[in-house]
Amino acid sequence: MKSSFLTYVLAALLSLACNQALQGQQRPTEAPLTNASVVKLSKAGFKEKTIISLIFARSPNFDLSADRLIDLKRSGVSEKGGLIGF
């Protein structure tokens, strides 16, 4: 009885591991969100709320140096909806 239970548990764990591996392979890898991405979204007319949601949802690769923040502001990214102010 112990043997059949152990076999069942091992089979279930193997099934779960295979399922997780397949799911990981099927998901496309999203590029990190960058300053240029935020500028592009802002210029395309996306709402501040949408841009903020994306900033929190995606992995970031922002350059927050003073010069890059100035570039964002000059590019029309609002302080509320972009990287400026975070």
C-alpha positions in Angstrom: 0.0 0.0 0.0 2.8 2.4 0.8 4.5 1.6 -2.5 1.4 2.4 -4.6 0.8 5.6 -2.7 4.4 6.7 -3.2 4.2 5.8 -6.9 1.0 7.9 -7.2 2.7 10.9 -5.4 5.8 10.7 -7.6 3.7 10.5 -10.7 1.7 13.5 -9.7 4.8 15.5 -8.9 6.4 14.5 -12.3 3.2 15.5 -14.1 3.2 18.9 -12.3 6.8 19.5 -13.1 6.3 18.7 -16.8 3.3 20.9 -17.0 5.2 23.8 -15.4 8.1 23.3 -17.9 5.7 23.3 -20.9 4.0 26.5 -19.7 7.3 28.2 -19.2 8.3 27.4 -22.8 5.1 28.6 -24.3 5.2 32.1 -22.8 7.0 34.6 -24.9 9.7 36.5 -23.1 8.8 40.2 -22.7 11.5 42.7 -23.1 12.1 44.9 -20.1 10.4 48.3 -20.0 12.8 51.1 -20.8 12.7 54.9 -20.9 12.3 54.7 -24.6 9.3 52.4 -24.1 7.6 54.9 -21.8 8.2 57.8 -24.3 6.8 55.7 -27.1 3.7 54.8 -25.1 3.2 58.4 -24.0 3.5 59.7 -27.6 1.1 57.1 -28.8 -1.5 58.6 -26.5 -1.7 55.9 -23.8 -3.3 57.1 -20.6 -1.2 57.7 -17.6 -3.0 55.0 -15.7 -2.1 52.4 -18.4 1.6 53.4 -18.4 1.7 53.2 -14.6 0.2 49.7 -14.7 2.8 48.6 -17.2 5.6 50.0 -15.2 4.5 48.0 -12.2 3.7 44.8 -14.3 6.9 44.6 -16.4 10.4 44.1 -15.4 12.1 47.6 -15.5 15.3 48.7 -17.1 15.1 52.4 -16.5 17.9 55.0 -16.6 16.9 57.4 -13.8 19.9 59.7 -14.2 19.2 63.5 -14.2 19.9 63.8 -17.9 17.5 60.9 -18.8 14.7 62.3 -16.6 15.1 65.6 -18.4 14.9 63.8 -21.7 11.7 62.1 -20.6 10.1 65.5 -19.6 11.2 67.1 -22.9 9.7 64.1 -24.7 6.3 64.9 -23.2 6.1 62.2 -20.5 4.1 63.5 -17.6 5.5 63.5 -14.1 2.5 61.7 -12.9 2.2 59.0 -15.6 5.8 58.2 -16.5 9.1 57.6 -14.7 9.3 61.1 -13.5 8.1 61.2 -9.9 8.7 57.6 -9.2 
